[in-house]
Amino acid sequence: MASIRKRNGHYQITVSLGYDIYGKKLIETASFTPDPTRTEKQQERDLQQFARKFEEEVKSGIAQDGRRITFKAFSERWLAEYAGTNLQPGTVTKYTQELESKINPAIGHLKLTDLKPGILNSFFAGLAKDGARKDGKPGGYSKASITKTRNVVSAILRTATEWELIDRNPCEKVKLSAGVETAEQIKFFTPEQAKTFLSYIEAPYSLKVAGHQRVDDTGIPYTVGDYEIHKEIPEQIRILFNLAIYTGLRKGEILALEFSDVDFEADTISITKAATIINGKQVCKQPKTKMSVRRITIPHDLTLRISALKQSREQFAADVSDFWQGKDWIFVQDNGQMMNYSTPYQALQDVLRRYNADKSSEEQLPVIPFHGLRHTAATLLIAAGVDVRTISARLGHALTSTTLNIYIHALRESDQKAADAISSLLEKQP
């Protein structure tokens, strides 16, 4: 039976657990502060109910460690004992960064049992406020970023419930406040902009070079006037952009593609791996979910271009002999090694900068990140009326709900077009 002692306006509840092997008495204590708005009889009933529940929890082992261990201490244990064997190395790195930069500085000192829904809600709400960012940029974190932080906290607390350190995951009762929708944060090309982009990258372009001085072979300087250089975007970069828009593959999935992943007869590509950065080194890893392993159909013309690239690559590798260090990668550096992880983004920004340089603001293409081409692929599929389940499978989403949540903007627009079409049809009826 739990003992109850009144102390300075609150009650101390003590539960005895017997003695350890050294004869030391084992006890667990908890504090209860009555609600002053309740009657004396109600307060007594609340106290007895709290004491009974506390005794049950202590004797059953539930929440015993949860009252002693802080979130920071448990998160470190979670990283070592759970994440290291159950999550991909890249995911562990991202979770560690979230914990060190955002989570533990704010709630790491709190005991697991002290992390109530209200406390977590205040923490997540604070991340959206101006000054919350650690990179010095104005404003708070986006809702998408806060959602990722919430997912980290929830994953850790879910494990704490499975290990019976706490009896429930408080994150389950936390709803992020309505802010800027994820749909408004993602950047992508409209169908018209996608057509413009794909057409532009196929055409040669010119670079203007200002006049400057040179030195001839004899050491005599001379002046060169203004001139232009005519260039073309490398074929592998053009193929990379086409693949991103036609397939919606992630950057890491594209970079990890090998010619052996392409079925040149069936016009399909198999996605079985992805490139990522771990501890500053670019490596290939298994996809993060089973749904990420998939086969995607591509346009026949794109298959032909990849086949032609393969033939020219084989000839080049033979010509340069030992200089070639690559394997079978489709997208490579000069020596045949896998293309650098930052190259797709840099190449896209170069194209957008050149295209927008002499255009009015109305004519310019939006400056989007490379991942925006994946978003473009999804919105194009939705605009074409493709079933959401098919889109989800093509993108490698584990859940259809993920597709629905991310691309709600395009689904709403598509639904509006359907409503307008029905309205227009009915108005034409006699």
HELIX and SHEET records of a PDB file:
HELIX    1   1 GLU A   40  SER A   60  1                                  21    
HELIX    2   2 ASP A   65  ARG A   67  5                                   3    
HELIX    3   3 PHE A   71  TRP A   78  1                                   8    
HELIX    4   4 LEU A   79  ALA A   83  3                                   5    
HELIX    5   5 GLY A   84  ASN A   86  1                                   3    
HELIX    6   6 PRO A   89  GLU A   98  1                                  10    
HELIX    7   7 LEU A   99  ILE A  103  3                                   5    
HELIX    8   8 ASN A  104  ILE A  107  1                                   4    
HELIX    9   9 LEU A  112  ASP A  114  5                                   3    
HELIX   10  10 PRO A  117  LEU A  127  1                                  11    
HELIX   11  11 LYS A  143  GLU A  162  1                                  20    
HELIX   12  12 PRO A  170  LYS A  173  5                                   4    
HELIX   13  13 THR A  182  GLN A  185  1                                   4    
HELIX   14  14 PRO A  191  TYR A  200  1                                  10    
HELIX   15  15 GLU A  235  THR A  247  1                                  13    
HELIX   16  16 LYS A  251  LEU A  255  1                                   5    
HELIX   17  17 PHE A  259  ASP A  261  5                                   3    
HELIX   18  18 LYS A  290  SER A  292  5                                   3    
HELIX   19  19 HIS A  300  VAL A  320  1                                  21    
HELIX   20  20 SER A  321  PHE A  323  5                                   3    
HELIX   21  21 THR A  343  ASN A  356  1                                  14    
HELIX   22  22 HIS A  371  ALA A  383  1                                  13    
HELIX   23  23 VAL A  388  LEU A  395  1                                   8    
HELIX   24  24 THR A  400  ILE A  406  1                                   7    
HELIX   25  25 ILE A  408  GLU A  427  1                                  20    
SHEET    1   A 3 SER A   3  ARG A   7  0                                        
SHEET    2   A 3 HIS A  10  TYR A  19 -1                                        
SHEET    3   A 3 LYS A  25  PHE A  32 -1                                        
SHEET    1   B 2 TYR A 205  VAL A 209  0                                        
SHEET    2   B 2 TYR A 227  LYS A 231 -1                                        
SHEET    1   C 2 HIS A 212  VAL A 215  0                                        
SHEET    2   C 2 PRO A 221  VAL A 224 -1                                        
SHEET    1   D 3 VAL A 262  ASP A 263  0                                        
SHEET    2   D 3 THR A 268  ILE A 271 -1                                        
SHEET    3   D 3 ARG A 294  THR A 297 -1                                        
SHEET    1   E 2 ALA A 274  ILE A 278  0                                        
SHEET    2   E 2 LYS A 281  LYS A 285 -1                                        
END                                                                             
